[in-house]
Amino acid sequence: ATGEEVTAEALGGGDVHMRINGFTIYGLYHATCEGQCSWYDFTKKIFEIKKIATEVVPVTSDEFIRPAPRPKWSVLENAKLKSIHQNVFRHWEDALREYLR
């Protein structure tokens, strides 16, 4: 499974930006940082940023049993925010770096 990660700070920034611009929006809006990664990529990046030398071993979704079935591809896309020119989110690696400072 892959996904785009988002921090609370990044999400809050998008919410503030939308209020300032006076948008009244309805419906489901995905709000997530740009880029995509697997949980493996995300975990490796955390250790890389923190300069922690450790082995991260990838596993498949089939090896990581969850109660609900997982889709093979599940990346959120900010399409509706982009359609109204309000996609204010940075790349997930930049947000992660700031979060881990």
C-alpha positions as CSV (number, residue, x, y, z in Angstrom):
1,A,0.0,0.0,0.0
2,T,1.2,3.5,-0.7
3,G,0.0,6.9,0.4
4,E,0.8,10.5,0.8
5,E,1.5,11.6,4.3
6,V,0.4,14.8,5.9
7,T,1.3,16.6,9.2
8,A,-1.2,18.4,11.4
9,E,0.7,21.6,10.7
10,A,0.5,21.2,7.0
11,L,-3.2,20.4,7.2
12,G,-3.9,23.4,9.5
13,G,-2.1,25.6,7.0
14,G,-4.4,24.5,4.2
15,D,-7.5,25.1,6.3
16,V,-6.4,28.6,7.3
17,H,-5.6,29.5,3.6
18,M,-9.0,28.4,2.5
19,R,-10.7,30.5,5.1
20,I,-8.7,33.6,4.2
21,N,-9.7,33.3,0.6
22,G,-13.3,33.1,1.6
23,F,-14.1,29.7,0.0
24,T,-17.3,27.9,1.0
25,I,-16.7,24.3,-0.1
26,Y,-18.9,21.2,0.2
27,G,-18.1,17.6,-0.1
28,L,-15.2,15.3,0.6
29,Y,-11.8,17.0,0.0
30,H,-8.6,15.0,0.3
31,A,-6.0,17.2,1.9
32,T,-2.5,15.6,2.0
33,C,1.1,16.5,1.2
34,E,2.4,16.1,-2.3
35,G,4.3,13.0,-3.5
36,Q,3.8,9.4,-2.6
37,C,5.5,6.7,-0.7
38,S,5.0,3.3,0.8
39,W,5.1,2.7,4.6
40,Y,8.5,1.2,4.0
41,D,9.7,4.4,2.2
42,F,8.2,6.5,4.9
43,T,9.9,4.5,7.7
44,K,13.3,4.6,5.9
45,K,13.0,8.4,5.5
46,I,12.4,8.8,9.2
47,F,15.6,6.9,10.1
48,E,17.5,8.7,7.4
49,I,16.5,12.2,8.6
50,K,17.2,11.3,12.2
51,K,20.6,9.8,11.1
52,I,19.8,6.5,12.8
53,A,21.6,3.5,11.2
54,T,19.2,0.6,11.3
55,E,17.9,-2.0,8.9
56,V,14.3,-1.5,7.7
57,V,12.9,-4.7,6.2
58,P,10.1,-4.3,3.7
59,V,7.0,-6.6,3.9
60,T,4.2,-7.0,1.5
61,S,0.6,-6.2,2.4
62,D,-0.1,-10.0,2.3
63,E,2.5,-10.5,5.0
64,F,1.0,-7.7,7.2
65,I,-2.4,-9.1,8.0
66,R,-5.1,-6.5,8.8
67,P,-8.7,-7.1,9.8
68,A,-10.0,-5.3,6.6
69,P,-8.8,-6.1,3.1
70,R,-6.4,-3.5,1.8
71,P,-6.5,-2.0,-1.8
72,K,-3.5,-2.7,-4.0
73,W,-3.1,1.1,-4.7
74,S,-4.5,3.7,-2.3
75,V,-2.8,7.1,-2.9
76,L,-5.0,10.1,-2.0
77,E,-5.1,12.9,-4.5
78,N,-5.9,16.5,-3.8
79,A,-7.8,16.8,-7.1
80,K,-10.7,18.8,-5.7
81,L,-8.4,21.3,-4.0
82,K,-6.3,21.6,-7.2
83,S,-9.5,22.2,-9.1
84,I,-10.1,25.4,-7.1
85,H,-6.4,26.3,-7.0
86,Q,-6.2,25.7,-3.2
87,N,-3.7,22.9,-3.1
88,V,-1.2,24.5,-0.7
89,F,0.6,21.4,0.5
90,R,4.3,20.8,0.2
91,H,6.0,17.5,-0.5
92,W,5.7,14.9,2.2
93,E,9.5,14.7,2.7
94,D,9.7,18.4,3.4
95,A,6.8,18.2,5.9
96,L,8.4,15.2,7.6
97,R,11.8,16.9,7.9
98,E,10.1,19.9,9.6
99,Y,8.0,17.6,11.9
100,L,11.1,15.7,13.0
101,R,13.3,18.8,13.8
